[in-house]
Amino acid sequence: MLAVTGIGELLTLAPDGDVLGVHHDATVVITDGKVAFAGPAREAPALPSDALRIDARGALCTPGLVEPHAHPIFAGSRAGEFDLRARGATYGEIQAAGGGILATVRATSAATDEELVASTLARLDRLLDHGVTVCEAKTGYSLDVDGELRLLRLLGEVKRRHAIDLSPTLLAHVPPPDCSSGEERRGFVERFRAEAILAAARAGAEAFDVYCDAGAFTLDETRALLGAARASGLALRVHAEQFTNTGAADLAAAMGARSVEHLEQIAPPAIAALARAGTVCNLLPGAALTLRLPWPDARRLVDAGCAVALGTDLNPGSSLTESLPLMMSLACMQMGLGCAEAWRAVTVQAARSVGRGDAGRLVAGARGDLVLWDAGDHREVAQHFGVNLARTVVVGGQVVRGG
């Protein structure tokens, strides 16, 4: 049993009442990895003498954060591209010169299994340091069937070795560069449908994601790939409307996708369709910031009834960060979210996106994941940007960071 006492402000994200379930002078009790109690200290059960106790000393306590969109398994550096972009080069110009995704594909293919596992574990360590206890993790830096399945296998190894609960996703990122003719491209899409998706479902992937945009997969190719994934029992995700409006968000809603990603260029009819479908909108402010794209209009999506989550989009080229609290700051300062909405976007809404209904809350029966912050008010975490305020991280009732 773990008891966290002396909590100054507690966010339970309880399904009823206050949108955040705020309590002051609170206690959380975790038994057998699950929350047994979370609420006012005066209502807490009596604790046995052998209970492990943490005195929060007036700190803010929240559920563990949920990262709904990350590309953590890759090798190599693209710092040179960052500098080129800072001096005016466009994403398309960099990719046409052999950089971009293809640079990471070459480095990832050349890396050993041990190197990829070690670097991915290190990135998860940094996510954990910032309060993340559940993380969606995409493949996508191979661009061929065998290579993507290799990355999926290595994500399984990482999942077994890290405290973060990893949710693996097979990603169809872009067609490989050797698909120069229409026939070659059709052949690749068919191989991916018939081989990679089926094998991924058997290898422990929970979801399938496809990048639909100029230079990536077409809308028809996206429809075919999503259909195969749905038939294999995988949850569906779609990189949609990042650089151009393709209609991918409308397709995602129509096919019952669990989430859509990016949405910088989304059109009003698609917003209404996503709201009706209940598809979670995973907004990625780090990519918009890095690539100087329009900010995703979180305010408009929320006002239309969409479920909005926030992710880091952790990747080597367009959002190299493991700070989900920084994404909260950007969403509040640039995308129209209030602090309470930002907290929901990295807890309960993100948990919906990842298919973890017992995460992102501190209520009886939920997983015993929590974070103590060097803050007394939940609004400080978004306000105080550029620093890490996470003091103590607990996963399944075990202290894994701080103390």
ZABAFI-383104 format. One line per 10 residues: their letters; for each residue x, y, z of N, C-alpha, C. Coordinates in steps of 0.2 Angstrom, whole numbers, plus 5000, padded with zeros to 4 digits. Atoms other than C-alpha are relative to their C-alpha. Layout:
ZABAFI-383104
a) X/Y/Z/X/Y/Z/X/Y/Z; ...
***
This chain:
ZABAFI-383104
mlavtgigel) 5004/4994/5000/5000/5000/5000/5004/5006/5000; 4996/4993/5000/5006/5018/4996/4995/5005/5001; 5004/4994/4998/4998/5033/5004/5004/5007/4999; 4997/4993/5001/5002/5051/4998/4995/5004/5004; 5003/4996/4996/4997/5063/5011/5002/5007/4999; 4998/4993/5000/4998/5082/5013/5000/5003/4993; 5000/4998/5007/4993/5085/4995/4996/5007/5001; 5003/4993/5000/4989/5104/4993/4994/5000/4996; 5005/5000/5005/4979/5102/4977/5000/4994/4997; 5000/5006/5003/4973/5086/4970/4995/5000/4994
ltlapdgdvl) 5004/5001/5006/4966/5083/4952/4998/4993/4999; 5002/5007/5001/4956/5067/4951/4998/4999/4993; 5003/5001/5007/4948/5070/4934/4994/4995/5001; 5006/5004/4999/4933/5061/4941/4995/5002/4995; 5005/4999/5006/4919/5058/4928/4994/5005/5002; 5006/4996/4998/4906/5068/4938/5002/5006/5003; 4999/4993/4996/4905/5086/4945/5005/5004/4996; 4995/4995/5003/4920/5098/4943/5004/4996/4994; 4996/5002/5006/4929/5096/4926/5006/4997/5002; 4994/5003/4998/4945/5092/4935/5000/4996/5006
gvhhdatvvi) 5000/5003/4994/4939/5085/4951/5005/5002/5005; 4995/4997/4996/4949/5097/4962/4998/4999/5007; 5001/5000/4992/4951/5094/4981/5006/5003/5003; 4995/4997/4997/4962/5103/4993/5001/4996/5007; 4998/5004/4993/4971/5095/5009/4997/4993/4998; 5003/5007/5003/4969/5078/5000/5005/4994/5002; 4996/5006/4999/4976/5060/5001/4998/4996/4994; 5001/5006/5005/4978/5046/4988/5003/4994/5003; 4998/5007/4998/4979/5028/4993/5000/4995/4994; 5000/5005/5005/4985/5015/4981/5002/4993/5003
tdgkvafagp) 5000/5007/4998/4983/4996/4984/5001/4996/4994; 5000/5005/5005/4989/4982/4973/5000/5004/4993; 5000/4996/5007/4993/4995/4959/4994/5004/4998; 5006/4997/5002/4976/5002/4959/4998/5006/5005; 5003/4995/4995/4968/5018/4967/4995/4997/5004; 5005/5003/4996/4959/5013/4982/4996/5007/5003; 5003/4994/4997/4955/5031/4988/5004/5006/4997; 4997/4993/5002/4958/5049/4981/4995/5005/5002; 5004/4995/4998/4950/5064/4989/5002/5003/5007; 4998/4996/4994/4949/5075/5005/5003/4995/5005
areapalpsd) 4997/5004/4995/4960/5069/5019/4996/4998/5005; 5005/5001/4995/4946/5070/5031/4996/4993/4999; 5004/5006/5001/4937/5056/5022/5005/4993/4998; 4995/5005/5002/4953/5045/5019/4999/4994/5005; 5001/5006/4996/4952/5027/5026/5006/5000/5005; 4995/5001/4996/4963/5022/5041/5006/4996/4997; 4994/5003/5003/4981/5017/5036/5003/4995/5004; 4996/5004/4996/4990/5002/5042/5007/5002/5001; 4994/4998/4998/5006/5004/5051/5006/4999/4995; 4995/5002/5005/5016/4996/5037/4999/5003/4993
alridargal) 5001/4997/5006/5009/5007/5023/5006/5005/4999; 4994/4995/5002/5023/5017/5013/4996/5006/4999; 5003/4993/5000/5019/5035/5015/5005/5005/4997; 4997/4994/5003/5024/5050/5005/4997/5007/5002; 5002/4993/4998/5022/5068/5012/5001/5004/4994; 5000/4995/5006/5017/5079/4997/5002/5007/5002; 4998/4994/4997/5021/5094/5008/4997/5006/4996; 5004/4995/5003/5007/5104/5000/5001/5000/4992; 4999/4999/5007/5012/5100/4982/4993/4998/4996; 5005/5002/5005/5000/5098/4967/5001/4992/4999
ctpglvepha) 5000/5007/5002/4995/5080/4964/4995/4999/4994; 5005/5001/5006/4988/5074/4947/5001/4993/4998; 4998/5006/5003/4986/5058/4937/5006/5000/4996; 4994/5000/5005/5001/5052/4927/4997/5002/4993; 5002/4998/5007/5001/5060/4910/5000/4995/4995; 5001/5005/5006/4996/5051/4894/5003/5003/4994; 4998/4997/5007/5006/5054/4878/4997/4996/4995; 5004/5004/5005/4995/5050/4864/5003/5000/4993; 4997/5000/5007/5007/5053/4849/5007/5001/5001; 4993/4999/4999/5025/5049/4849/5003/4995/4995
hpifagsrag) 4996/5004/5004/5038/5042/4837/5007/4999/5003; 4994/5000/4996/5051/5037/4850/5006/4995/4997; 4995/5005/5002/5061/5023/4840/5003/5002/4994; 4996/4998/5006/5074/5030/4828/5007/5001/5002; 4993/4999/4999/5092/5033/4826/5002/5006/4996; 4997/4995/5004/5103/5047/4820/4998/5007/5002; 5001/4993/4998/5103/5066/4822/4998/5004/4993; 5002/4995/5005/5094/5080/4811/5001/5007/5002; 4998/4993/4997/5102/5095/4820/5001/5004/4994; 4998/4996/5006/5109/5101/4803/4993/5002/4997
efdlrargat) 5006/4998/5003/5091/5101/4796/4997/5006/5004; 5003/4995/4996/5085/5111/4811/5003/5007/4999; 4997/4994/5002/5098/5124/4807/4998/5003/4993; 5002/4997/5006/5094/5125/4789/4993/5003/5000; 5007/4997/5000/5075/5127/4793/5000/5007/5004; 5000/4994/4997/5080/5141/4805/5002/5005/4996; 4997/4995/5004/5089/5150/4791/4996/5000/4993; 5004/4999/5006/5074/5148/4779/4998/4994/4996; 5001/5006/5004/5074/5131/4771/4993/4997/5002; 5006/5003/4999/5057/5123/4769/5000/4992/5001
ygeiqaaggg) 5000/5007/4998/5052/5105/4775/5001/4997/4993; 4999/5003/5007/5050/5101/4756/5006/5000/4997; 4993/4999/5003/5067/5108/4751/5004/4995/5003; 4996/5004/4996/5075/5098/4765/4999/4993/4998; 5002/5007/5002/5066/5082/4760/5003/4998/4993; 4998/5001/5007/5070/5084/4741/5008/4999/5000; 4992/5000/5000/5089/5086/4745/5002/4993/5004; 4998/5006/4997/5088/5069/4754/5000/5000/5007; 5001/5000/4993/5085/5074/4771/4993/4998/5002; 5006/5002/4998/5069/5073/4781/4999/4993/5003
ilatvratsa) 5002/5007/4997/5061/5056/4785/5006/4995/4997; 4996/5005/5003/5073/5047/4773/5007/5000/5003; 4994/5000/4996/5088/5053/4783/5000/4996/5006; 5001/5004/4994/5081/5045/4798/4999/4993/4999; 5000/5007/5002/5077/5029/4789/5006/4997/4999; 4993/5003/5001/5095/5027/4783/5003/4999/5007; 4997/5001/4994/5101/5030/4801/4997/4994/5004; 5004/5006/4996/5088/5018/4809/5002/4994/4997; 4999/5007/5003/5091/5004/4796/5008/4998/5002; 4993/5002/4999/5110/5005/4800/5001/4999/5007
atdeelvast) 4999/5001/4993/5108/5005/4819/4998/4993/5002; 5001/5007/4998/5109/4988/4828/4993/5000/5005; 5006/5000/4996/5094/4982/4838/5002/5003/5007; 4998/4997/4994/5104/4986/4854/5000/5007/5001; 4999/4992/5000/5107/5004/4849/4993/5003/5000; 5007/4998/5000/5088/5006/4845/4997/5000/5006; 5003/5001/4994/5082/4999/4861/5003/5005/5005; 4996/4996/4995/5095/5009/4871/4997/5007/4999; 5002/4993/5001/5090/5026/4863/4993/5001/5001; 5007/5000/4999/5072/5022/4864/4998/5000/5008
larldrlldh) 5001/5000/4993/5073/5018/4883/5002/5007/5003; 4998/4994/4997/5082/5034/4886/4995/5006/4998; 5006/4995/5001/5068/5044/4877/4994/4999/5005; 5006/5001/4995/5055/5036/4888/5002/5002/5007; 4998/4997/4994/5066/5040/4903/4998/5008/5001; 5002/4993/5000/5064/5058/4898/4993/5002/5000; 5007/4999/5000/5046/5057/4895/4997/4998/5008; 5002/5001/4993/5044/5049/4913/5002/5005/5004; 4998/4994/4996/5054/5063/4920/4995/5006/5000; 5005/4994/5000/5041/5075/4914/4993/4998/5001
gvtvceaktg) 5007/5002/4998/5026/5065/4921/4996/4995/4996; 5004/5004/5005/5021/5053/4907/5001/4993/5003; 5000/5007/4998/5016/5036/4913/4997/4995/4995; 5003/5004/5006/5007/5029/4897/5002/5004/4994; 4997/4997/5006/5014/5032/4880/4998/4996/4993; 5001/5003/5007/5008/5028/4862/5007/5001/4996; 4994/5000/5003/5023/5023/4852/5000/4997/4993; 5001/5002/5007/5024/5022/4833/5006/4998/4997; 4995/5002/5004/5035/5013/4821/5000/5006/4994; 5000/4995/5005/5038/5022/4804/5006/5002/4997
ysldvdgelr) 4994/4997/5003/5056/5025/4801/5004/4994/4996; 4997/5005/5004/5059/5010/4790/4998/5000/4993; 5003/5000/5007/5047/5011/4775/5000/4994/4996; 5001/5006/5003/5047/4993/4771/4997/4995/5005; 5003/5005/4995/5038/4978/4778/5004/4997/5005; 4996/5003/4995/5052/4969/4786/5003/5005/5005; 4998/4996/4995/5059/4984/4794/4995/5003/5005; 5005/4997/4995/5043/4991/4801/4998/4994/5005; 5001/5005/4995/5040/4974/4809/5006/4999/5005; 4994/5000/4995/5058/4974/4816/4999/5006/5005
llrllgevkr) 5001/4995/4995/5054/4991/4824/4994/4998/5005; 5006/5002/4996/5037/4984/4831/5003/4995/5005; 4997/5005/4996/5047/4969/4838/5004/5004/5006; 4996/4997/4995/5059/4981/4847/4996/5004/5005; 5005/4996/4995/5045/4992/4854/4998/4995/5005; 5002/5005/4995/5039/4975/4862/5005/4999/5005; 4995/5001/4995/5056/4973/4870/5001/5006/5005; 5000/4994/4996/5056/4991/4876/4994/5000/5005; 5005/5000/4996/5039/4989/4883/5001/4995/5006; 4998/5005/4994/5045/4974/4894/5005/5003/5005
rhaidlsptl) 4995/4998/4995/5059/4984/4901/4999/5007/5003; 5001/4993/4997/5052/5001/4905/4994/5001/5004; 5006/4999/4996/5040/5008/4918/4994/5003/4997; 5005/4997/5003/5030/5017/4906/4996/4995/4996; 5004/5004/5003/5015/5008/4899/5000/5002/4992; 4999/4998/5007/5019/5008/4880/4994/4997/4996; 5005/5003/5004/5005/5006/4867/5002/5001/4993; 4997/5000/5007/5013/5001/4850/4995/5001/4994; 5004/4999/5006/5006/5007/4834/5005/4999/4994; 4996/5000/5007/5012/5002/4816/4998/5006/4996
lahvpppdcs) 5001/4994/5004/5014/5017/4806/5002/4999/4992; 4999/5000/5007/5013/5018/4787/5002/5008/4999; 4997/4993/4999/5024/5034/4786/4999/5003/4993; 5000/4998/5007/5027/5037/4767/5002/4994/4996; 4997/5005/5004/5030/5026/4752/5007/5000/4999; 4993/5000/5001/5048/5021/4750/5002/5003/4993; 4998/4996/5006/5058/5031/4737/5001/4996/4994; 4999/5004/5006/5060/5016/4725/4993/4999/4997; 5007/5001/5004/5041/5017/4721/4999/5006/4996; 5000/4995/5005/5044/5028/4706/4994/5000/4995
sgeerrgfve) 5006/5001/5005/5030/5021/4695/4994/4998/5004; 5006/5001/4997/5012/5019/4699/4999/4993/5001; 5001/5007/4999/5013/5000/4697/5004/4998/5007; 4996/5002/4994/5028/4999/4710/4996/5003/5007; 5003/4998/4994/5018/5010/4722/4994/4996/5002; 5006/5004/4998/5002/5000/4721/5002/4993/5003; 4997/5007/4997/5013/4984/4724/5002/5001/5007; 4998/4999/4993/5020/4992/4740/4994/5000/5004; 5006/4999/4996/5003/4997/4746/4997/4993/5001; 5003/5007/4999/4996/4979/4743/5005/4996/5005
rfraeailaa) 4996/5004/4995/5011/4971/4752/4999/5002/5007; 5001/4998/4993/5009/4982/4767/4993/4998/5002; 5006/5002/4998/4991/4978/4767/5000/4993/5002; 5001/5008/5000/4993/4959/4765/5005/4997/5005; 4995/5003/4996/5009/4957/4775/5001/5004/5007; 4998/4996/4994/5014/4971/4787/4994/5001/5005; 5006/4998/4996/4996/4975/4794/4998/4993/5004; 5002/5007/4997/4992/4956/4797/5005/4998/5005; 4994/5003/4996/5009/4952/4805/5000/5005/5006; 5000/4995/4994/5008/4968/4816/4994/4998/5005
aragaeafdv) 5005/5002/4996/4991/4963/4823/5002/4994/5004; 4998/5006/4996/4999/4946/4828/5006/5001/5005; 4994/4999/4996/5014/4954/4835/4999/5005/5006; 5001/4996/4994/5006/4965/4848/4998/5007/4999; 5002/4993/5001/5002/4981/4839/4993/5001/5002; 5007/4998/4998/4987/4990/4846/4996/5004/4995; 5003/4995/5005/4984/5002/4832/5004/5000/4994; 4997/4999/5007/4988/5006/4814/4999/5008/4998; 5000/4993/5002/4992/5024/4808/5002/5001/4993; 4998/4998/5007/4994/5031/4791/5000/5007/4999
ycdagaftld) 4998/4993/5001/5001/5048/4785/4997/5001/4993; 5003/4998/5006/4989/5055/4772/5002/5007/4999; 4999/4993/5002/4996/5071/4764/5004/5000/4994; 4995/4999/5006/5006/5078/4749/5007/4997/5002; 4994/5003/4998/5021/5067/4748/5000/4994/5004; 5001/5006/4996/5014/5053/4758/4995/4996/4997; 5005/5004/5003/4999/5042/4755/4994/5004/4998; 5006/4997/5002/4984/5047/4745/4994/4998/5004; 5006/5001/4997/4967/5047/4751/4997/4993/4999; 5003/5007/5002/4962/5031/4741/5005/4995/5003
etrallgaar) 4996/5005/4997/4978/5022/4748/4999/5000/5007; 5001/4999/4993/4974/5028/4765/4994/4996/5002; 5007/5004/4999/4956/5020/4764/5002/4993/4999; 4999/5007/5001/4963/5004/4758/5004/4997/5006; 4996/5002/4994/4976/5003/4772/4996/4999/5006; 5004/4999/4994/4964/5008/4785/4995/4994/5000; 5005/5005/5000/4951/4995/4779/5004/4993/5002; 4997/5006/4998/4964/4981/4781/5002/5000/5007; 4999/4999/4993/4969/4987/4798/4994/4999/5004; 5006/5001/4996/4951/4987/4804/4998/4993/5000
asglalrvha) 5002/5007/5001/4948/4970/4797/5005/4995/5005; 4995/5004/4996/4964/4964/4807/4998/5001/5008; 5002/4999/4993/4956/4971/4823/5004/5006/5004; 4996/4994/4997/4968/4986/4825/4996/5006/5001; 5003/4993/5000/4962/5003/4831/5003/5004/4995; 4997/4996/5005/4964/5016/4818/5002/5007/5002; 4998/4994/4999/4973/5032/4818/5002/5003/4993; 4999/4997/5006/4976/5045/4804/5004/5006/5001; 4997/4993/5001/4989/5059/4801/4996/5003/4995; 5005/4997/5005/4977/5071/4793/5001/5007/5000
eqftntgaad) 5001/4992/5002/4977/5089/4786/5006/5003/5004; 4995/4996/4997/4994/5094/4792/5003/5005/4995; 4998/4995/5004/5001/5102/4777/4995/5002/4995; 5006/4999/5005/4986/5101/4765/4994/4997/5002; 5006/5003/4999/4968/5097/4766/4999/4995/4995; 5001/5005/5004/4966/5080/4759/4993/4996/5001; 5006/5004/4999/4949/5074/4766/5001/4994/5005; 4999/5006/4995/4958/5062/4778/4996/5000/5006; 5004/5000/4994/4949/5068/4793/4993/4998/4999; 5007/5003/5002/4932/5065/4785/5000/4993/5000
laaamgarsv) 4999/5007/5000/4938/5048/4781/5001/4997/5006; 4999/5003/4993/4944/5044/4798/4994/5000/5004; 5006/5000/4996/4928/5050/4806/4995/4994/4997; 5005/5005/5003/4918/5039/4793/5002/4993/5002; 4997/5007/4999/4929/5024/4797/5000/4998/5007; 5000/5001/4993/4927/5026/4816/5007/5000/5003; 4993/5000/4997/4946/5030/4819/4999/5002/5007; 4999/4998/4993/4951/5031/4837/5002/5007/5001; 4997/4993/5000/4961/5047/4833/5002/5002/4994; 4996/4997/5006/4967/5059/4820/5005/5005/5003
ehleqiappa) 4994/4997/4997/4983/5068/4822/5002/5006/4996; 4998/4994/5003/4989/5086/4818/4994/5005/4999; 5006/4996/5002/4974/5095/4809/5001/5007/5000; 4999/4993/5002/4982/5111/4805/4996/5003/4995; 5003/4998/5006/4973/5112/4789/4993/4998/5000; 5007/5003/5000/4956/5105/4794/4995/5005/4998; 5006/4996/5002/4940/5111/4786/4994/4999/5005; 5005/5000/4995/4924/5115/4796/4995/4994/4999; 5004/5006/5000/4914/5100/4789/5003/4994/5003; 4996/5005/4997/4927/5088/4795/5000/5001/5008
iaalaragtv) 5001/4999/4992/4926/5096/4813/4994/4997/5002; 5006/5003/4998/4908/5092/4814/5000/4992/4999; 5000/5008/5001/4911/5074/4807/5004/4997/5006; 4996/5003/4995/4924/5071/4820/4997/5000/5007; 5004/5000/4994/4913/5077/4834/4995/4995/5001; 5005/5005/5000/4899/5066/4829/5003/4993/5001; 4997/5007/5000/4911/5051/4827/5003/4998/5007; 4996/5001/4994/4919/5054/4844/5007/4998/4999; 4993/5001/5002/4936/5053/4836/5004/5005/5004; 4995/4996/4997/4950/5060/4847/5004/5004/4996
cnllpgaalt) 4996/4996/5005/4959/5075/4839/5006/5001/5004; 4994/4999/4997/4977/5073/4844/5004/5006/4997; 4996/4994/5003/4985/5091/4842/5007/5000/5002; 4993/5001/4999/5003/5092/4841/5004/5007/4999; 4998/4993/5000/5009/5110/4845/5008/5000/4999; 4993/5000/5002/5028/5105/4844/5001/5000/4993; 4999/5000/5007/5027/5101/4826/4998/5007/4997; 5002/4994/5003/5017/5117/4822/5005/5005/5001; 4995/4995/4998/5030/5127/4831/5007/4999/4996; 4994/5001/5004/5045/5119/4823/5000/5001/4993
lrlpwpdarr) 5001/4999/5008/5038/5119/4805/4997/5007/4998; 5004/4994/5001/5030/5136/4807/4994/5000/4996; 5007/5001/5002/5013/5130/4803/4995/5003/5004; 5005/4997/4996/4997/5137/4808/4999/4996/5006; 5001/5004/4994/4993/5133/4826/4993/4996/4999; 5007/5004/5000/4979/5119/4827/4995/5004/5004; 5005/4996/4996/4963/5128/4832/4996/4996/5005; 5003/5004/4995/4960/5119/4848/4993/5003/5003; 5006/4996/4998/4947/5132/4853/4994/4998/4996; 5006/5001/5005/4936/5129/4838/4998/4993/5001
lvdagcaval) 5002/5007/4999/4937/5110/4840/4996/4999/5006; 5004/5001/4994/4932/5110/4858/4993/5003/5000; 5007/4997/5000/4918/5122/4855/4995/4996/4995; 5004/5004/5005/4912/5111/4841/4998/4993/5003; 5002/5006/4997/4911/5096/4853/5005/4995/4999; 4995/5005/5001/4927/5087/4848/5004/4999/5007; 4995/5002/4994/4938/5077/4861/5007/5002/4997; 4993/4997/5002/4955/5086/4860/5005/4997/5005; 4994/5002/4996/4971/5078/4867/5006/5004/4997; 4993/4997/5002/4989/5085/4866/5005/4995/5000
gtdlnpgssl) 4995/5005/5000/5004/5075/4861/5007/5004/4999; 4993/4997/5002/5023/5079/4859/5002/5000/4993; 4998/5002/5007/5024/5071/4842/5008/4999/5000; 4992/5002/4999/5042/5066/4849/5002/4997/4993; 4997/5003/5006/5052/5063/4833/5006/5004/4998; 4994/4997/5001/5069/5068/4826/5000/5006/4996; 5000/4995/5005/5064/5080/4813/4996/5006/5001; 5005/4994/5000/5049/5091/4817/4997/5001/5007; 5002/4998/4993/5046/5090/4836/5005/4996/5005; 4996/5004/4996/5061/5084/4846/5000/5002/5007
teslplmmsl) 5002/4998/4993/5054/5086/4863/4997/4994/5004; 5003/5005/4995/5049/5074/4878/4996/5004/5005; 5003/4996/4995/5040/5088/4887/4992/5001/4998; 5007/4999/5001/5021/5086/4887/4998/5006/5004; 5002/4994/4997/5019/5100/4900/5002/5006/4995; 4999/4995/5004/5027/5111/4887/4995/5001/4995; 5005/5000/5004/5014/5106/4875/4993/5003/5003; 5005/4997/4996/5001/5111/4888/5001/5008/5000; 4999/4992/5000/5009/5129/4889/4999/5002/4993; 5001/4997/5006/5009/5131/4870/4992/5000/4998
acmqmglgca) 5007/5001/5001/4991/5125/4869/4996/5006/5003; 5003/4995/4996/4986/5138/4882/5002/5007/4997; 4998/4994/5002/4996/5152/4875/4999/5002/4992; 5001/4999/5007/4993/5149/4856/4994/4997/4997; 5005/5004/5003/4979/5137/4853/4993/5001/5003; 5006/4998/4997/4965/5144/4864/4997/4995/5005; 5002/5004/4994/4964/5131/4878/5001/5003/5006; 4999/4998/4993/4961/5135/4896/5004/4995/5003; 4996/5004/4996/4971/5127/4909/4997/4993/5001; 5004/5006/4998/4958/5114/4914/4999/4996/4993
eawravtvqa) 5000/5004/5006/4956/5109/4896/5006/4997/4998; 4994/5003/5001/4974/5107/4894/5002/4994/5004; 4999/5006/4995/4975/5095/4909/4996/4994/4997; 5004/5006/5002/4960/5085/4902/5004/4997/4993; 4997/5003/5006/4970/5084/4885/5006/4996/5001; 4994/5004/4999/4985/5076/4893/4998/4994/5005; 5002/5006/4996/4975/5064/4904/4994/4996/4997; 5006/5004/5002/4957/5058/4901/4999/5000/4993; 5001/5000/5007/4956/5063/4883/5006/4996/4996; 4994/5004/5003/4974/5056/4879/4999/4993/5001
arsvgrgdag) 5001/5007/4998/4969/5040/4888/4995/4997/4995; 5005/5003/5005/4954/5038/4877/5003/4999/4993; 4997/5001/5006/4965/5040/4862/5004/4994/4999; 4995/5005/4999/4977/5027/4868/4996/4993/5002; 5004/5006/4998/4963/5015/4873/5002/4998/5007; 4999/5001/4993/4967/5016/4892/4995/5003/5004; 5005/4997/4997/4951/5019/4900/5001/5001/5008; 4998/5000/4993/4959/5016/4917/5006/5005/5002; 4995/4996/4999/4972/5029/4915/4998/5008/5000; 5002/4993/5000/4972/5048/4917/4995/5002/5005
rlvagargdl) 5005/4998/4995/4961/5048/4932/5003/4997/5007; 4999/5002/4993/4963/5046/4951/4994/4999/5003; 5007/5002/4998/4947/5037/4955/5001/4993/5002; 5000/5006/4998/4944/5021/4964/5000/4995/4994; 5000/5005/5005/4949/5006/4953/5005/5002/4994; 4995/4998/5005/4960/5017/4941/5007/4997/5002; 4993/5002/4998/4978/5013/4939/5004/5005/5004; 4997/4996/4995/4989/5019/4952/5006/5004/4998; 4995/4995/5003/4999/5032/4942/4999/5007/5002; 5001/4993/4998/5002/5049/4949/5006/5004/4999
vlwdagdhre) 4995/4996/5000/5013/5064/4948/4999/5005/5006; 5000/4995/4996/5018/5076/4962/5004/5006/4997; 4997/4995/5004/5023/5093/4955/5002/5006/5005; 4998/4994/4996/5033/5108/4962/4996/5006/4998; 5005/4995/5001/5017/5118/4961/4995/4999/5005; 5005/5001/4996/5003/5122/4972/4993/5001/4997; 5006/4999/5004/4990/5126/4959/5001/4997/4993; 4999/5004/5006/4987/5116/4943/5001/5005/4994; 4999/4995/5006/4988/5132/4932/5007/5002/4999; 4993/4999/5001/5006/5134/4936/5004/4996/4995
vaqhfgvnla) 4997/5005/5004/5011/5119/4926/5001/5002/4993; 5000/4997/5007/5006/5127/4910/5003/5007/5000; 4997/4993/5000/5011/5145/4915/5007/5000/5000; 4992/5000/4999/5029/5140/4920/5003/4996/4995; 4998/5005/5005/5035/5134/4904/5008/5000/4999; 4993/5001/5001/5052/5128/4899/5004/4997/5006; 4997/5003/4994/5056/5120/4916/4996/4994/5001; 5004/5006/4998/5051/5103/4923/4998/5000/5007; 5002/5000/4993/5041/5104/4938/4998/4993/5003; 5001/5007/4997/5038/5085/4940/5005/4998/5005
rtvvvggqvv) 4995/5001/4995/5045/5081/4957/5000/4992/5001; 5000/5007/4998/5039/5063/4960/4995/4996/4995; 5004/5004/5004/5032/5050/4948/4999/4993/5003; 5002/5007/4998/5022/5034/4953/4997/4997/4995; 5003/5005/5005/5018/5020/4942/4997/4994/5003; 5003/5007/4997/5006/5006/4948/5002/5000/5007; 4999/5000/4993/5009/5012/4966/5007/4999/5002; 4993/5000/4999/5028/5011/4964/5003/5007/4998; 4996/4993/5002/5039/5027/4965/5006/4998/4995; 4995/5001/5005/5049/5027/4949/5005/5006/4999
rgg) 4995/4994/5000/5056/5045/4950/4998/5004/5006; 5001/4996/4994/5059/5056/4965/4999/4996/5006; 5002/5004/4994/5052/5051/4982/4997/5005/5005
***
